[in-house]
Amino acid sequence: MNYKKLVEDYFEGLTSLDEEKILKDYLQNYHGNDPDLLEAQTIFKDFRQERDEPLNISFESISSDQPKTRIRRLWMYSGSVAAAAVLIFAFIYLFKLTGTPVVYAYVNGQPITDKELAMKYSEQALQTLSNPLSKGTAQLKHIDKLNKPAELLTVKK
């Protein structure tokens, strides 16, 4: 049996319980010099020592004398208070939102709450911006005249 392959499979989690028992028994009595098998032998020896070492923990010292229902009750009360606070703040916030009109734009520092009027002001502002830009492109029509002599000079084959 290839024990080196079995060790690799063990560390990859691919071995069955029977294969692990065979590997443990083999490594317990192994006296060779293969570094991989010696390393696995050391690890298995440490596993065995940890398994055989008794626990010196008193479970009575860990368990609390207070009943857990008191802690659960405290968490339930604090959770319900927190949920109620969140709901109250949500209702207050929503109430404030419905009381104030929607501001669509500001013109000269004044809020505009009418959607149609805000659209009108926006269109006027965009028109004011686009007029100088369209005048600047009017002179670009003459660029085609510069390209015509270049077309005449090209040699046709």
Phi, psi and omega per residue, in radians:
M1 nan 2.459 -3.135
N2 -1.525 1.700 -3.075
Y3 -1.295 -0.489 3.112
K4 -1.126 -0.758 3.093
K5 -1.141 -0.650 3.126
L6 -1.139 -0.641 3.084
V7 -1.141 -0.770 3.116
E8 -1.069 -0.768 3.120
D9 -1.115 -0.624 3.126
Y10 -1.088 -0.817 -3.107
F11 -1.268 -0.300 3.060
E12 -1.583 -0.130 3.119
G13 1.403 0.504 -3.060
L14 -1.866 0.014 -3.075
T15 -1.624 2.712 3.058
S16 -1.543 3.038 3.133
L17 -1.135 -0.634 3.117
D18 -1.146 -0.740 3.115
E19 -1.137 -0.637 3.102
E20 -1.148 -0.689 3.115
K21 -1.137 -0.736 3.102
I22 -1.068 -0.769 -3.130
L23 -1.133 -0.741 3.124
K24 -1.098 -0.765 3.136
D25 -1.121 -0.714 -3.133
Y26 -1.151 -0.793 -3.089
L27 -1.251 -0.399 3.104
Q28 -1.178 -0.549 -3.109
N29 -1.905 0.240 -3.066
Y30 -1.349 2.317 3.117
H31 -2.273 0.467 -3.115
G32 -1.519 -2.914 -3.120
N33 -2.218 0.321 3.084
D34 -1.270 2.125 -3.043
P35 -1.101 -0.611 3.138
D36 -1.162 -0.755 3.140
L37 -1.237 -0.602 3.091
L38 -1.150 -0.677 3.106
E39 -1.140 -0.765 3.109
A40 -1.127 -0.649 3.114
Q41 -1.079 -0.719 3.121
T42 -1.127 -0.743 -3.141
I43 -1.121 -0.774 3.138
F44 -1.149 -0.598 3.092
K45 -1.138 -0.710 3.096
D46 -1.136 -0.682 3.087
F47 -1.043 -0.786 -3.117
R48 -1.098 -0.739 -3.140
Q49 -1.143 -0.727 3.120
E50 -1.137 -0.648 -3.140
R51 -1.175 -0.679 -3.086
D52 -1.419 -0.264 -3.110
E53 -1.279 2.241 -3.119
P54 -1.316 2.642 3.089
L55 -1.499 2.284 3.139
N56 -1.847 0.765 -3.106
I57 -1.954 2.271 3.070
S58 -1.615 2.045 -3.106
F59 -1.220 -0.398 3.093
E60 -1.165 -0.595 3.140
S61 -1.271 -0.431 -3.129
I62 -1.415 -0.714 -3.077
S63 -1.234 2.505 -3.112
S64 -1.599 2.678 3.131
D65 -1.442 -0.339 -3.138
Q66 -1.347 2.455 3.084
P67 -1.246 2.568 -3.093
K68 -1.286 -0.315 -3.127
T69 -1.127 -0.558 3.134
R70 -1.140 -0.733 3.130
I71 -1.172 -0.723 3.120
R72 -1.110 -0.716 3.132
R73 -1.091 -0.717 3.120
L74 -1.085 -0.760 3.114
W75 -1.127 -0.662 -3.126
M76 -1.179 -0.740 3.106
Y77 -1.121 -0.799 -3.114
S78 -1.168 -0.621 3.094
G79 -1.157 -0.701 3.133
S80 -1.220 -0.621 3.082
V81 -1.133 -0.742 3.128
A82 -1.120 -0.723 3.128
A83 -1.131 -0.704 3.115
A84 -1.124 -0.700 3.123
A85 -1.110 -0.726 3.120
V86 -1.096 -0.755 3.130
L87 -1.121 -0.716 3.131
I88 -1.090 -0.818 3.132
F89 -1.128 -0.616 3.115
A90 -1.148 -0.765 3.119
F91 -1.130 -0.704 3.112
I92 -1.099 -0.771 -3.135
Y93 -1.104 -0.783 3.137
L94 -1.160 -0.640 3.112
F95 -1.122 -0.692 3.110
K96 -1.165 -0.627 -3.131
L97 -1.166 -0.685 -3.097
T98 -1.290 -0.400 -3.123
G99 -1.392 -0.394 -3.089
T100 -1.752 2.404 3.106
P101 -1.269 2.748 3.129
V102 -1.395 2.246 3.116
V103 -1.693 2.065 -3.113
Y104 -1.556 -0.534 -3.110
A105 -2.832 2.913 3.023
Y106 -2.127 2.228 3.104
V107 -2.147 2.076 -3.103
N108 0.927 0.667 3.105
G109 1.435 -0.041 -3.124
Q110 -1.751 2.310 3.120
P111 -1.280 2.436 3.095
I112 -1.906 2.027 -3.121
T113 -1.783 -0.155 3.100
D114 -1.559 2.169 -3.073
K115 -1.150 -0.715 -3.122
E116 -1.136 -0.721 3.134
L117 -1.170 -0.656 3.103
A118 -1.133 -0.685 3.093
M119 -1.122 -0.697 -3.141
K120 -1.093 -0.821 3.117
Y121 -1.102 -0.664 3.126
S122 -1.134 -0.762 3.126
E123 -1.106 -0.696 3.109
Q124 -1.100 -0.739 -3.127
A125 -1.151 -0.727 3.122
L126 -1.176 -0.653 3.095
Q127 -1.119 -0.713 3.119
T128 -1.087 -0.656 3.125
L129 -1.282 -0.604 -3.037
S130 -1.404 -0.407 -3.130
N131 -1.038 -0.909 3.126
P132 -1.119 -0.532 -3.139
L133 -1.225 -0.669 -3.141
S134 -1.257 -0.525 3.068
K135 -1.181 -0.583 -3.126
G136 -1.219 -0.444 -3.124
T137 -1.568 -0.142 -3.114
A138 -1.124 -0.586 -3.104
Q139 -1.334 -0.204 -3.123
L140 -1.292 -0.191 3.106
K141 -1.121 -0.477 -3.077
H142 -1.387 -0.114 3.136
I143 -1.158 -0.526 3.119
D144 -1.056 -0.545 3.128
K145 -1.165 -0.523 3.115
L146 -1.275 -0.469 -3.115
N147 -1.410 -0.389 -3.091
K148 -1.114 -0.789 3.118
P149 -1.095 -0.567 3.122
A150 -1.165 -0.615 3.108
E151 -1.211 -0.591 3.138
L152 -1.246 -0.547 -3.094
L153 -1.412 -0.286 -3.133
T154 -1.219 2.421 -3.099
V155 -1.491 2.222 3.132
K156 -1.622 2.403 -3.125
K157 -1.698 nan nan
